[in-house]
Amino acid sequence: MTPLPLDETPGPRPTGSATAPAAPPAPDPAAGAVALPALPYRFLRPPGSVPGPAPTATARLLRRLLVLLPVLLIAVWVAFDWRTVYDGCVRLGSADPWWLLAAFFFTCLGWLSSSCVRQGALPERLPTGLLIASQFAAGAANHVLPASLGAHAVTLRFLLGRGIPLARATASLALYSLVRPIAKTLVLLLFLLTSPDLLRVGTLAPDGRTLALAAGGVAGAVTVAAVLVTAVRPLRRPLLDAVRSALTDVRVLHTMPSRVVALWGGAAAAPLLQASVIFSVGAALGLTLSWAQVAFAFLAASTAVGAVPAPGGIGPIDAATVFALAAMGAPLDVAATAVIGYRVLTVWLPLLPGALALSTLVQRKVL
């Protein structure tokens, strides 16, 4: 016997009130899934949610200005540091183009290694194309703000847009920042163990005062972090959540061989690729040092002054690398030109395309 529909149920109807809407039919397990009628969007919102206001003209104008902000910052930077770019390009004009092409190839591999480290710091699978595009855009932001804050901000927005919770995204950035210097130090120690006679370590070894300053900086950073966690109560819970998420993700990641290879392999390859760029530019200019000597000089210089909060490491690392190459026996002018060419290839040439990629990702709401 077929039951009557709800609106045809016998009995008196209530008067003086609106007719109640008919309830949808109960699904019949024997008949399979029941196709529900399409509902307007307002019925699909969670209960109690309030629709957000439509963006005003001021908000739309502000969004467009934010999209153009990276390009404007680059224009200002070029205006203040135009001489460096001009001198580097003039000196590279007479270099061997094939070696410069090799340097550009190693520069592109550097973006891929950074993407591998970012993927290795998260158990979730990130979209490969968007991940590489975000790291290319993060490279432009990294050379505007000190201590890699620009790159971390872009990556954080990318991870949040992929549905990663804030605590786990922050823990991923912390793991990325921790693994890279550890891997660089391990590679430096490997050079010291495998080539003790080839490399002139004595001229590059830091003195006692430098080691004391480095130890004092590390101790000061740990002390400031401990004081902030203890004294500032609003920061305590987010920091503890981030630490717990980081410890959990570290345990999970190191049970996944693909993530271990991406994390540690990419972090170890990054400084070697940067050193390969310097070696290729130096070879294009006639530098006679071997790849091992150039790589060790860059590793030692970047490890010694890498903690200085300069935008993208520009300035302190450049001066230290020139000094290290000169200590290895390279002519001072050739060493300086090789470092300038390295900065032109890794910073200035990708800066405008990276800023345009950053603006595009912001415009498409990927970031």
ABEGO torsion letter per residue (X at the ends): XBBBBAAABBEBBBBGBBBBBBBBBBBBAAAEBBBBBBBBAAAABBBGBBBBBBBBAAAAAAAAAAAAAAAAAAAAAAAAAAAAAAAAAAAAAABBAAAAAAAAAAAAAAAAAAAAAAAAABABBBBAAAAAAAAAAAAAAAAABBGGAAAAAAAAAAAAAAGBBAAAAAAAAAAAAAAAAAAAAAAAAAAAAABAAABBAAAABBBAAAAAAAAAAAAAAAAAAAAAAAABAAAAAAAAAAAAAAAAAAAAAAABAAAAAAAAAAAAAAAAAAAAAAAAAAAAAGBABBAAAAAAAAAAAAAAAAABBBBGGBGAAAAAAAAAAAAAGBBAAAAAAAAAAAAAAAAAAAAAAAAAAAAAAAAAGAX
